[in-house]
């Protein structure tokens, strides 16, 4: 479609202008021609066009005067004036294509770049632009377009960071309604959304708009809530917009104006600023492409003063670098054997007629190779390092953040895609520091950061939905006489609004039929649907509701709790058994016996106090075990293993004894209330019905989060319904417990002492006021609520409506829970492991001793080992260790005597044999 439009324009131009002449088609020059032609399309009468023309000519002159640049080849540039016309730009581009130009510099605007890019794509001629910043020009649709400046994508990211830095949530965008303006603002919207902000209103201004047209647009902007305005336009048209804004008093205190780099260009070129520009730009924040200071740049700046009276802007630097970039690419192109040759476009042959002379339009044969050489250039220019990334964008995008003050500007910081906002130059920052800018003087000559939004004085009243409750009207209720609203929530909201630094006209509107409590979730949803501008009442902040609206800071904490009927628990005859659960008693008794048995085993062979008849030994084990409870055991332990087990057991007994004493003291001395339900867990385990406040979020929460079947949930409306259902109980058609928010429950219990909260609060949330998504009023009201809390006013309002003294659940004492085995499991496991290890070690030592003394035992006992080894081992274990040692010593002594007699006899026999071999020595 776009190509068809281009060729239609080509035919139109050829028919009416007849300006196409025979070119050098199918011509080929030497590898290093004497002259290489390039062309440029500018708007000579524009601010940028005036200075860019001088910069391009200066660059051509410097390149041609440097013999090392192109090895003797000269550059020749043909300048064409677009005169703000896309049609004339198209004619100029076609005229360039008739010549032997190998590249085109320009055009000056993104709109013209879109048009001309179709021609250069068809004729394979690189198009370099240092001012067309539309991000969509970087797409694959325009492969021969090369942007030699930074895309608006980065400029909009910098503006979005500024908006987030000052904690504004919404901005208004004023822009020229063309490709440049629309696509730039789309990028701004994307960048703001990524930072949790948004454009609340877009105000397009048509190209070449009159002051009346501009006034109509700005009047609508003045009626908006946001006071942060981003202006994205052209350097030539800004004064009309700002002058109209001044007439509408939109440049005064409270407004924030952020201008894209068009304003910094005007300031640089027009320095010193004219008085009319100074009047309408005070307090503005604007961006300027950051260029690192260098010797080359300072030299060019000094030469610039001799060329023109206009100031030096960054667009001049980028124009100059564009020529050098192209020269270096041509040098590489020729080094690779490239030549300047053109061929006819076969697509044009079918369009040839008697009047049309399309043969003059030709394709540059080396276009693709030259394009790659351009993208591969790496050089140092006036703007710093020049290099392209894979997206054909210049690397290291960075901007200066400027504040317009007086007749000039003040630098308040920098931005780069690496460091973000910083007061340090981008090249000095290695990692992203905390975002920071210098102080700003805002419109109206104020230094305090503007809030960024106001409630328009000519705006309509806020429609605030208030739930029409039939119960707990201490929180929010409606008077029957004059329909006025009252209650804790109403007083908090009124006090918060009174603290705002601006007037907020509002009107309360009731929500509900007055017969039953309305659903607060539906009330919040109606804000999202536009029925109400806000909602005030006992609205809990839940996950589902935050998806529908924004909430203020909670003004009261209120989680879910369980309320049950309670009765007093009296002492009984067997109260001393209640500190421990039955399992705990059993396990403790078993361990007393086990430890006694283990100590008896370890001490039996060496300690006389653990020996004797079987009956005595059993009594000793039991006595020793249970006497450790009072540390009154009289038996001493002699073995190392026994002492180790006993020390650990005494520590366990100390813990058990202390816990029992503390629990029993509490049971016997504290007045207690009893309920079979201990909290949400025990309530879930039962199958009994549960009450909840009708139309509250509790029902869905219990079903979704705790899996409670909906048949168990009974809706209740009034506090009297709560009381009756709890008194009747499940057997009489009532409920076992009621689950509701703590704020309601505390008010309910203030006059009802037969009910109480059991267990812990199992959700943590609060109540807040609901506002539309991204409403700045939510932030300001939250700040006001914090001020109420810090000043004590919030507590005073609470005491006024919710303080009751007749009965309070806070003083209720519940029956002390029995101490379960779980609390002491670790102690018993450690004690059991130590006993087991002691027995293992003891068994190994006994077996070693048994094998050592085994032959001696079998001989001394007069029994054959083969006849009863197990009985022998048991006898060995039962026998006292001292007896075995004494017997062992005697046996070894007898063995030594026998060996001595044998040795003497052997010696005598040897002597006899030596004296007389014939004699028989006996």
C-alpha positions in Angstrom: 0.0 0.0 0.0 2.8 2.4 0.9 4.8 1.5 -2.2 1.8 2.1 -4.4 1.3 5.6 -2.8 5.0 6.4 -3.5 4.8 5.4 -7.1 1.6 7.3 -7.5 3.4 10.4 -6.2 6.2 9.6 -8.6 3.8 9.5 -11.6 2.2 12.7 -10.4 5.5 14.5 -10.1 6.7 13.3 -13.5 3.5 14.4 -15.2 3.4 17.9 -13.7 7.0 18.8 -13.3 8.8 17.2 -16.2 11.9 17.8 -14.3 13.5 14.4 -14.7 16.4 14.3 -17.0 18.6 11.5 -18.3 21.1 10.4 -15.6 24.1 8.3 -15.5 22.2 5.0 -15.6 24.2 1.8 -15.9 27.3 4.0 -15.4 30.3 2.8 -13.4 33.1 4.8 -11.9 36.5 3.8 -10.8 37.0 2.3 -7.4 38.3 5.6 -6.1 36.4 8.3 -7.9 37.5 11.9 -7.7 34.1 13.0 -6.4 31.3 11.2 -4.6 28.0 12.9 -4.5 25.6 12.9 -1.5 22.5 15.0 -0.9 20.6 16.4 2.0 17.0 17.5 2.5 16.4 20.1 5.2 13.9 22.8 6.1 16.0 25.9 5.6 13.7 28.3 7.3 13.4 26.2 10.6 15.6 26.7 13.6 17.3 23.4 13.2 17.6 23.7 9.4 19.4 27.0 9.7 22.2 25.6 11.9 22.3 22.1 10.4 23.0 23.5 7.0 26.0 25.3 8.3 27.2 22.2 10.2 26.9 19.9 7.1 28.8 22.4 4.9 31.5 22.7 7.6 31.8 18.9 7.9 32.1 18.5 4.1 34.8 21.1 4.0 36.8 19.4 6.9 36.5 16.0 5.3 37.7 17.3 1.9 40.6 19.1 3.5 41.8 16.0 5.3 43.7 13.8 2.7 43.6 10.8 5.1 39.8 10.5 5.1 39.0 9.3 1.6 42.5 9.0 0.1 42.0 11.9 -2.3 38.3 11.4 -3.1 36.1 14.5 -2.4 32.6 14.7 -1.1 30.0 16.8 -2.9 26.7 17.6 -1.2 23.5 18.9 -2.8 21.2 20.7 -0.3 17.4 20.7 -0.9 14.8 22.6 0.9 11.6 20.7 1.9 9.9 24.0 2.9 7.8 22.0 5.6 6.2 20.1 2.7 6.1 16.3 2.3 5.3 16.8 -1.4 8.4 18.9 -1.9 10.5 16.5 0.1 9.3 13.7 -2.2 10.2 15.8 -5.3 13.7 16.5 -3.8 14.2 12.8 -3.1 13.3 11.9 -6.6 15.6 14.6 -8.0 18.4 13.1 -5.9 17.7 9.6 -7.2 18.2 11.0 -10.8 21.8 11.9 -9.9 24.7 9.7 -8.9 24.2 10.4 -5.1 25.2 7.4 -3.0 23.5 8.5 0.2 20.9 11.0 1.4 21.2 12.9 4.7 17.9 14.0 6.2 15.1 14.7 6.2 14.6 16.9 9.2 11.3 15.5 10.5 10.1 12.0 11.2 7.0 12.6 9.0 9.1 13.2 5.9 11.5 10.4 6.9 8.6 8.0 6.7 7.7 9.1 3.2 11.2 9.3 1.8 12.2 5.9 3.3 9.9 4.2 0.9 11.8 5.7 -2.0 15.3 4.9 -0.6 14.2 1.4 0.2 13.2 0.9 -3.4 16.4 2.4 -4.9 18.7 0.9 -2.3 20.2 4.2 -1.1 21.1 4.7 2.6 19.1 7.5 4.3 20.8 9.0 7.3 18.9 11.3 9.6 20.2 13.2 12.7 16.8 14.7 13.7 14.1 12.1 12.9 13.6 10.5 16.3 10.4 8.6 15.8 11.0 5.1 17.3 9.0 3.3 14.6 11.6 4.3 12.0 13.8 1.7 13.5 11.6 -1.1 12.4 12.3 -3.7 9.7 10.0 -1.7 7.4 12.8 0.8 6.7 16.0 -1.2 6.3 17.9 1.6 4.6 17.1 4.2 7.3 19.9 4.9 9.7 19.3 7.2 12.6 22.5 9.0 13.7 21.0 10.4 16.9 19.1 8.8 19.7 15.6 7.5 19.4 12.7 9.1 21.3 12.3 5.7 23.0 15.2 6.7 25.3 14.0 10.3 25.8 10.6 9.0 26.9 12.3 6.6 29.3 14.1 9.5 30.8 10.9 11.5 31.2 9.2 8.4 32.8 12.0 8.1 35.3 11.6 11.8 36.2 7.9 11.3 36.8 8.5 8.3 39.0 11.3 10.1 40.8 9.0 12.8 41.9 6.3 10.2 42.8 3.7 11.5 40.3 1.2 8.9 39.0 -0.4 10.6 36.0 0.7 13.0 33.3 -1.0 14.9 30.5 0.6 14.7 27.0 0.4 17.6 24.6 1.8 16.7 21.2 1.6 17.5 17.5 -0.8 15.0 15.8 1.6 13.5 13.3 3.9 10.5 13.2 6.5 12.2 15.2 4.1 13.2 18.0 1.9 10.2 18.1 4.6 7.6 18.1 6.7 9.5 20.7 3.7 9.7 23.1 3.0 6.0 22.6 6.5 5.3 23.7 6.0 7.6 26.7 2.9 5.7 27.6 4.7 2.4 27.5 7.6 3.7 29.6 5.2 5.2 32.2 3.2 1.9 32.4 6.4 0.0 33.1 7.0 2.3 36.2 3.4 2.2 37.5 2.4 5.5 36.0 0.2 6.5 33.1 -1.0 9.2 30.7 -4.3 10.3 32.1 -5.2 12.5 29.1 -3.8 13.0 25.5 -4.1 16.4 24.0 -3.2 16.3 20.3 -2.6 19.6 18.4 -3.0 19.5 14.7 0.0 20.6 12.6 0.0 24.3 11.8 -2.8 24.9 14.3 -4.0 28.4 15.0 -4.1 29.9 18.5 -7.8 29.2 18.6 -7.2 25.6 17.9 -4.5 25.5 20.6 -6.7 27.3 23.1 -9.5 24.8 22.6 -7.1 22.0 23.4 -5.5 23.6 26.5 -8.9 24.6 28.0 -9.6 20.9 28.2 -6.2 20.2 29.7 -6.9 22.9 32.4 -10.0 21.0 33.4 -8.1 17.8 34.1 -6.9 16.8 37.6 -3.3 16.2 36.6 -1.0 19.1 36.6 2.1 17.3 35.2 2.2 18.2 31.5 4.6 16.7 28.9 5.0 18.7 25.7 6.3 16.9 22.6 6.4 19.1 19.6 8.7 21.0 17.2 11.2 23.7 18.0 9.4 26.1 15.6 5.9 25.8 17.0 6.4 25.8 20.8 5.9 29.5 21.4 2.3 29.5 20.3 1.4 26.6 22.6 3.1 28.2 25.6 1.8 31.6 25.0 -1.8 30.3 25.0 -1.0 28.4 28.2 0.3 31.6 29.8 -3.0 33.4 28.8 -4.9 30.5 30.5 -2.7 30.9 33.7 -1.4 27.4 33.2 2.2 28.4 33.8 1.7 29.4 37.4 2.2 27.7 40.8 1.1 24.1 41.0 1.8 23.1 37.4 4.7 21.0 36.2 5.9 21.3 32.6 8.3 18.8 31.1 9.5 19.5 27.5 11.3 17.0 25.3 14.6 18.1 23.7 12.9 20.6 21.3 13.1 23.2 24.1 16.8 22.7 24.8 17.4 23.1 21.0 15.5 26.5 21.1 17.5 27.6 24.1 20.9 26.6 22.5 20.2 28.1 19.1 18.5 31.3 20.4 20.9 32.0 23.2 20.5 34.6 24.7 16.8 33.8 24.9 14.3 36.4 23.7 12.1 37.9 26.3 8.9 36.3 25.0 10.6 32.8 25.3 11.8 33.6 28.8 8.3 34.5 30.0 6.7 31.2 29.0 9.4 28.7 29.9 10.3 29.6 33.5 10.5 26.5 35.8 10.3 24.1 32.8 12.3 20.8 32.9 13.7 19.8 29.6 16.1 17.2 28.2 19.2 17.7 26.1 21.3 15.0 24.4 24.4 14.5 26.5 27.7 14.9 24.7 30.9 14.3 26.5 33.3 17.3 26.6 36.4 16.8 24.4 39.2 18.8 22.8 37.6 18.1 19.4 34.3 19.5 20.5 35.8 22.6 22.1 37.7 23.3 18.9 34.5 23.0 16.8 32.7 25.3 19.2 35.3 28.0 18.8 35.1 27.7 15.0 31.3 27.8 15.1 31.3 31.3 16.5 33.0 32.5 13.3 30.5 30.7 11.1 27.1 32.0 12.3 25.6 34.2 15.0 23.2 31.4 16.1 24.1 29.2 19.0 25.6 25.8 18.8 23.1 23.0 19.5 23.5 19.3 19.8 21.7 18.8 16.5 24.7 20.6 14.8 27.1 18.2 16.5 25.1 15.2 15.2 24.9 16.7 11.7 28.6 17.2 11.7 29.3 13.6 12.9 26.8 12.2 10.3 29.0 13.5 7.5 32.1 12.0 9.1 30.3 8.8 9.7 29.4 8.6 6.0 32.9 9.5 4.9 34.4 6.7 7.0 31.9 4.2 5.7 32.7 5.3 2.1 36.4 4.8 2.8 35.7 1.3 4.0 33.4 0.7 1.1 36.1 1.6 -1.4 38.8 -0.4 0.4 36.6 -3.5 -0.1 36.5 -2.9 -3.8 33.2 -1.1 -3.9 32.5 1.3 -6.8 29.8 3.8 -7.6 27.5 2.1 -10.1 23.8 2.3 -10.8 21.3 0.1 -12.7 17.7 0.5 -13.9 14.8 -0.7 -11.8 13.0 -3.3 -13.7 9.8 -2.5 -11.8 9.7 0.9 -13.6 9.7 -0.4 -17.1 6.1 -1.2 -17.1 5.3 2.4 -16.1 7.1 4.0 -19.0 4.9 6.3 -21.1 5.2 9.1 -23.6 5.4 11.8 -20.8 7.0 9.8 -18.0 10.8 9.4 -18.0 11.3 6.9 -15.1 14.4 5.6 -16.6 16.2 8.4 -14.9 15.5 6.7 -11.5 18.1 4.1 -10.8 19.2 1.7 -8.1 22.5 2.1 -6.3 24.2 -1.3 -6.8 26.4 -0.9 -3.8 23.6 0.2 -1.5 23.6 -2.9 0.7 27.4 -3.0 1.1 27.6 0.7 1.9 24.7 0.3 4.5 26.6 -2.4 6.3 29.8 -0.3 6.3 27.8 2.6 7.8 26.5 0.3 10.6 30.0 -1.1 11.2 31.6 2.3 11.8 33.2 2.9 15.2 34.6 6.3 15.7 35.0 9.2 18.1 33.1 12.3 17.0 31.9 15.6 18.4 29.1 13.8 20.3 31.4 11.1 21.7 31.6 7.5 20.8 29.6 6.6 17.7 28.7 2.9 17.3 25.5 1.1 16.4 23.9 -1.9 18.2 22.0 -4.8 16.7 18.8 -2.6 16.6 20.6 0.0 14.5 20.5 2.5 17.5 23.4 4.5 18.7 25.0 3.0 21.8 25.0 4.7 25.2 22.0 7.0 25.0 22.3 9.7 27.6 20.6 13.1 28.3 21.2 16.1 30.5 18.2 17.1 32.7 17.9 20.9 32.6 15.8 23.4 34.6 15.0 26.7 32.9 15.7 29.6 35.2 15.9 33.3 34.3 17.6 33.8 30.9 19.3 30.4 30.9 19.2 26.9 32.2 20.6 25.0 35.2 21.8 21.4 34.9 20.1 19.4 37.7 21.3 15.9 36.7 21.8 13.3 34.0 20.0 10.3 32.7 21.3 7.2 30.8 20.0 3.8 30.2 22.7 2.4 32.5 22.6 4.8 35.5 19.1 6.2 35.3 18.8 9.6 37.0 22.0 10.8 38.6 23.9 13.9 39.5 27.1 12.4 38.2 28.1 12.3 34.5 27.0 9.0 33.0 30.6 7.9 32.0 31.6 8.1 35.7 28.9 5.8 37.0 29.7 2.1 36.9 26.5 0.8 38.3 23.0 2.1 38.8 23.1 4.4 41.9 20.1 5.6 43.9 18.0 7.9 41.7 18.8 11.6 42.4 18.5 15.1 41.0 19.4 18.5 42.2 16.7 20.8 43.6 14.4 22.4 41.0 12.8 25.8 40.8 9.3 25.1 39.6 6.8 27.4 37.7 5.7 30.2 40.0 9.2 30.4 41.4 8.7 27.8 44.1 11.2 25.2 45.4 8.7 22.8 47.0 7.8 19.9 44.7 4.3 20.4 43.3 1.8 17.8 44.2 1.2 17.1 40.5 -2.6 17.2 40.6 -5.4 19.2 42.0 -9.1 18.9 42.3 -10.4 21.4 39.7 -12.5 24.2 41.2 -14.9 24.0 38.3 -15.1 20.2 38.6 -18.2 18.3 39.7 -18.8 17.0 43.2 -17.4 13.6 44.0 -20.1 11.0 44.3 -19.0 8.9 47.3 -20.9 5.6 47.9 -21.6 4.8 51.6 -22.9 1.4 52.6 -26.4 1.6 54.2 -25.8 -0.7 57.1 -28.5 -2.2 59.3 -26.1 -3.5 62.0 -23.1 -2.1 63.7 -24.1 1.4 62.8 -21.4 2.7 65.1 -19.1 2.3 62.1 -21.4 3.8 59.5 -25.0 4.7 59.7 -27.6 7.0 58.2 -29.8 9.3 60.2 -33.5 8.7 59.8 -34.3 12.4 60.2 -32.1 14.1 57.6 -30.5 11.2 55.8 -27.1 12.4 57.0 -24.4 9.8 57.5 -22.5 9.4 60.7 -20.2 6.9 62.4 -16.6 6.1 63.0 -15.7 5.7 59.3 -17.5 8.9 58.3 -15.7 11.0 61.0 -12.3 9.6 59.9 -12.9 10.4 56.2 -14.2 13.9 57.1 -11.2 14.6 59.3 -8.8 13.3 56.6 -10.4 15.5 53.9 -10.1 18.5 56.1 -6.4 18.0 56.2 -6.0 18.2 52.5 -4.3 21.3 51.2 -7.1 21.9 48.7 -10.9 21.8 48.7 -12.6 18.5 47.7 -16.4 18.9 47.0 -18.1 15.7 47.6 -21.5 14.2 48.3 -22.4 11.0 50.1 -24.8 8.7 48.4 -26.2 5.6 50.2 -25.7 2.2 48.8 -28.1 -0.6 49.8 -31.8 -1.1 50.5 -31.6 -0.5 54.2 -33.1 -4.0 54.9 -29.9 -6.0 55.0 -26.2 -5.1 54.9 -25.0 -4.4 51.3 -22.0 -6.1 49.8 -18.9 -4.0 50.0 -17.3 -5.9 47.2 -20.1 -4.8 44.9 -19.8 -1.3 46.2 -16.1 -1.2 45.3 -16.9 -2.8 41.9 -19.3 0.1 41.2 -16.3 2.5 41.5 -14.6 0.6 38.7 -17.8 0.8 36.7 -17.9 4.6 37.1 -21.0 4.7 39.3 -19.2 6.3 42.2 -16.0 8.3 42.5 -15.0 6.8 45.8 -16.4 4.6 48.6 -16.3 5.3 52.3 -17.3 2.8 55.0 -16.3 -0.4 56.8 -14.6 -1.7 53.6 -12.0 -4.4 54.3 -8.9 -4.3 52.0 -8.8 -7.7 50.4 -6.9 -9.1 47.4 -10.0 -9.3 45.2 -11.0 -5.7 46.0 -7.6 -4.3 45.2 -8.0 -5.6 41.7 -11.0 -3.3 41.3 -9.9 -0.1 43.0 -7.1 1.7 44.9 -7.3 1.9 48.7 -6.1 4.5 51.1 -3.9 3.7 54.1 -5.9 1.5 56.5 -7.4 3.5 59.3 -8.2 0.5 61.5 -6.8 -3.0 61.8 -9.3 -5.8 61.5 -8.5 -9.5 60.9 -10.8 -12.5 61.1 -11.4 -14.1 64.5 -13.6 -16.9 65.9 -16.3 -16.1 68.5 -17.8 -18.9 70.6 -20.0 -19.2 73.7 -17.9 -20.0 76.8 -18.7 -21.3 80.3 -16.7 -21.2 83.5 -14.5 -24.2 84.2 -14.5 -25.3 87.9 -11.8 -27.3 89.8 -12.3 -31.0 90.3 -11.0 -33.8 92.5 -8.6 -34.9 89.8 -7.4 -31.4 88.9 -3.8 -32.4 89.7 -3.9 -34.7 86.6 -4.9 -32.0 84.2 -1.5 -30.3 83.5 -0.4 -33.3 81.4 -2.4 -35.1 78.7 -2.9 -38.9 79.2 -0.3 -39.7 76.6 2.2 -37.5 78.3 1.5 -39.2 81.6 2.0 -42.6 80.1 5.2 -41.8 78.2 6.7 -40.1 81.3 5.9 -43.2 83.5 7.4 -45.5 80.9 10.6 -43.4 80.7 10.9 -43.4 84.5 11.0 -47.3 84.4 13.2 -47.4 81.3 15.8 -45.1 82.8 15.8 -47.0 86.1 16.3 -50.3 84.3 19.1 -48.9 82.2 20.9 -47.5 85.3 20.4 -50.9 87.0 22.0 -52.7 84.1 25.0 -50.4 84.0 25.5 -50.5 87.8 24.6 -54.1 88.6 28.1 -55.7 88.2 30.1 -53.0 90.0 27.7 -51.4 92.6 26.5 -53.4 95.6 23.5 -51.1 96.0 22.1 -52.6 92.8 22.7 -56.3 93.7 20.8 -58.7 95.9 17.8 -60.9 95.5 15.4 -60.4 92.5 12.7 -58.9 94.6 15.1 -56.4 96.2 16.5 -55.4 92.8 13.0 -54.8 91.3 12.2 -52.5 94.3 15.5 -50.8 93.8 14.8 -50.1 90.1 11.4 -48.6 90.9 12.5 -46.6 93.9 15.5 -45.2 92.1 13.5 -44.2 89.0 10.7 -42.3 90.7 12.9 -40.9 93.5 14.8 -38.9 90.8 11.6 -36.9 90.4 12.5 -35.2 93.7 16.3 -35.8 93.6 16.0 -38.0 96.7 17.5 -41.2 95.4 20.0 -42.7 97.9 21.8 -45.0 95.6 25.1 -43.8 94.2 26.2 -44.5 90.6 29.7 -45.7 90.1 30.0 -46.3 86.3 30.7 -43.5 83.8 27.9 -44.6 81.6 25.4 -44.7 84.4 26.4 -41.2 85.6 26.0 -39.9 82.1 22.5 -41.3 81.8 21.5 -40.1 85.2 22.7 -36.5 84.6 20.6 -36.3 81.4 17.6 -37.8 83.0 17.7 -35.4 86.0 17.7 -32.5 83.4 14.6 -34.0 81.8 12.9 -34.4 85.1 13.7 -30.8 86.0 12.0 -29.6 82.8 9.0 -31.8 83.3 8.7 -30.9 87.0 8.9 -27.1 86.3 6.3 -27.3 83.5 3.9 -29.4 85.7 4.2 -26.9 88.5 3.5 -23.9 86.4 0.5 -25.5 84.6 -1.0 -26.7 87.8 -0.6 -23.3 89.5 -2.4 -21.7 86.6 -5.2 -24.3 86.7 -5.9 -23.9 90.4 -5.5 -20.1 90.7 -6.7 -18.4 87.5 -10.4 -18.0 86.8 -11.1 -19.8 83.5 -13.6 -20.0 80.7 -14.1 -23.2 78.8 -15.0 -23.9 75.2 -14.6 -27.1 73.2 -13.6 -25.0 70.2 -10.0 -23.7 70.5 -9.7 -21.8 67.2 -10.1 -22.0 63.4 -8.3 -25.4 63.2 -10.6 -27.2 65.7 -13.6 -25.5 64.0 -12.5 -26.8 60.6 -12.1 -30.3 62.0 -15.7 -30.4 63.3 -18.8 -30.6 61.1 -20.8 -28.0 63.0 -22.4 -24.9 61.4 -20.5 -21.6 61.4 -22.1 -18.2 61.4 -20.9 -15.2 59.5 -22.1 -11.6 58.8 -24.4 -11.5 55.8 -22.9 -10.1 52.5 -19.4 -10.0 53.9 -16.3 -11.4 52.2 -16.0 -14.0 55.0 -18.2 -16.6 53.2 -16.1 -16.7 50.0 -12.9 -16.5 52.0 -13.7 -19.6 54.2 -14.8 -21.6 51.2 -11.8 -20.7 49.0 -9.0 -20.6 51.6 -10.1 -23.2 54.2 -12.3 -25.5 52.1 -15.3 -25.2 54.4 -18.4 -26.5 52.7 -20.9 -23.8 52.0 -23.7 -25.8 53.7 -22.0 -25.2 57.0 -22.1 -21.4 56.6 -25.1 -19.6 58.1 -25.6 -15.9 57.2 -26.5 -13.6 60.2 -27.5 -10.0 60.0 -27.8 -8.3 63.4 -25.8 -8.6 66.6 -28.9 -10.1 68.2 -28.8 -12.8 65.5 -25.2 -13.5 66.5 -26.2 -13.9 70.1 -29.2 -16.1 69.6 -27.4 -18.4 67.2 -24.5 -18.9 69.6 -26.8 -19.4 72.6 -28.9 -22.0 70.8 -25.9 -24.0 69.5 -25.8 -26.5 66.7 -28.3 -28.9 68.4 -31.0 -26.2 68.5 -30.6 -24.8 65.0 -27.9 -22.3 66.0 -24.1 -22.3 65.3 -21.1 -23.5 67.0 -19.1 -20.3 66.4 -19.2 -17.1 64.5 -16.4 -15.8 62.3 -16.2 -12.1 61.6 -13.8 -9.2 61.6 -12.2 -8.2 64.9 -13.6 -4.6 64.7 -17.2 -6.0 64.7 -16.5 -8.7 67.2 -14.9 -6.3 69.8 -18.0 -4.1 69.5 -20.2 -7.2 69.9 -18.4 -8.5 72.9 -18.3 -5.2 74.7 -21.7 -5.9 76.2 -21.8 -9.7 76.0 -19.6 -11.5 78.5 -20.8 -15.0 77.8 -19.0 -15.1 74.5 -15.4 -14.7 73.7 -12.7 -14.9 71.0 -10.8 -18.1 70.9 -7.5 -18.8 69.1 -5.4 -16.4 67.1 -6.5 -13.9 64.5 -6.0 -15.8 61.3 -6.0 -13.0 58.8 -4.3 -9.6 58.8 -6.0 -6.8 57.0 -7.6 -3.4 57.6 -10.3 -1.0 56.5 -9.6 1.7 54.0 -11.4 4.1 51.6 -11.7 3.0 48.0 -10.9 5.2 45.0 -10.6 4.6 41.2 -7.4 3.0 40.0 -4.4 5.4 39.9 -6.4 8.1 41.7 -4.0 10.7 43.3 -6.6 11.4 45.9 -5.9 7.9 47.4 -2.3 9.0 48.1 -3.2 12.3 49.6 -6.0 10.8 51.8 -3.5 8.1 53.0 -1.1 10.9 54.0 -3.9 12.6 55.9 -4.8 9.4 57.7 -1.2 9.1 58.9 -1.3 12.6 60.2 -4.5 11.8 62.1 -2.8 8.8 63.6 0.4 10.7 64.6 -1.6 13.5 66.2 -3.8 11.2 68.2 -7.0 12.4 66.5 -7.6 8.9 65.0 -7.6 7.4 68.5 -10.0 10.1 69.8 -12.4 9.3 67.0 -12.1 5.6 67.9 -12.8 6.2 71.5 -15.8 8.4 70.6 -17.6 5.6 68.7 -16.2 2.3 69.7 -15.1 2.5 73.4 -17.3 0.4 75.7 -16.6 -0.4 79.3 -19.4 -2.8 80.4 -17.5 -6.0 79.3 -14.4 -6.6 77.3 -13.0 -9.8 75.8 -9.5 -8.7 76.5 -9.7 -9.7 80.2 -11.1 -13.1 79.5 -8.9 -16.1 80.6 -9.4 -19.4 79.0 -8.8 -22.9 80.4 -5.1 -23.6 80.2 -4.4 -26.2 77.6 -2.9 -29.5 78.7 0.7 -30.0 78.1 1.0 -32.4 75.2 3.8 -34.9 74.4 4.7 -32.8 71.4 6.2 -30.1 73.7 8.6 -32.6 75.2 9.2 -34.9 72.3 12.7 -33.7 71.7 13.7 -34.3 75.4 12.4 -37.8 75.3 14.1 -38.6 72.0 17.5 -37.4 73.3 17.1 -39.3 76.5 16.1 -42.5 74.7 19.1 -42.2 72.3 21.5 -41.7 75.2 20.1 -44.7 77.0 20.4 -46.8 73.9 24.0 -45.8 73.1 25.0 -46.4 76.8 23.5 -50.0 76.5 25.3 -50.6 73.2 28.6 -49.5 74.6 28.1 -51.5 77.8 27.2 -54.6 75.8 30.3 -54.4 73.7 32.5 -54.1 76.8 30.8 -57.1 78.4 31.3 -59.2 75.3 35.0 -58.3 75.2 35.4 -59.3 78.9 33.4 -62.5 78.4 35.7 -63.7 75.6 38.7 -62.7 77.6 37.6 -64.8 80.6 35.7 -67.5 78.7 38.2 -70.4 79.0 38.8 -69.7 82.7 35.1 -69.7 83.4 34.4 -73.0 81.7 37.2 -74.7 83.5 36.4 -73.2 86.9 32.8 -74.0 86.7 33.4 -77.6 85.9 30.9 -77.5 83.1 31.5 -78.0 79.4 31.2 -74.8 77.3 29.5 -76.8 74.7 26.7 -77.7 77.0 25.4 -74.1 77.7 27.3 -71.0 76.4 24.2 -68.7 76.8 23.8 -69.8 80.4 27.5 -69.3 81.0 27.3 -65.8 79.5 24.3 -64.9 81.7 26.1 -66.1 84.7 29.1 -64.0 83.7 27.0 -60.9 83.4 25.2 -61.5 86.7 28.4 -62.1 88.6 30.1 -59.2 90.3 33.1 -57.8 88.3 35.4 -57.9 91.4 34.8 -61.6 91.8 35.7 -62.3 88.2 38.9 -60.2 88.4 40.0 -62.0 91.6 39.4 -65.4 90.1 41.3 -64.4 87.0 44.3 -63.3 89.1 44.3 -66.6 91.0 44.1 -68.6 87.8 46.9 -66.6 86.2 49.0 -67.2 89.4 48.4 -71.0 89.3 49.3 -71.0 85.6 52.6 -69.3 86.3 53.5 -72.0 89.0 52.7 -74.8 86.6 54.8 -73.3 83.9 57.8 -73.0 86.3 57.6 -76.7 87.3 57.5 -77.8 83.7 60.5 -75.7 82.9 62.6 -77.2 85.8 61.8 -80.7 84.7 62.8 -80.0 81.1 66.1 -78.6 82.3 66.9 -81.6 84.4 66.3 -84.0 81.5 68.6 -82.0 79.3 71.4 -82.3 81.8 71.1 -86.0 82.1 71.3 -86.5 78.5 74.5 -84.5 78.3 76.3 -86.5 81.1 75.5 -90.0 80.1 73.7 -90.7 77.0 73.6 -94.5 77.8 71.9 -93.9 81.1 68.2 -93.5 81.6 67.8 -90.4 83.6 64.6 -90.5 85.7 
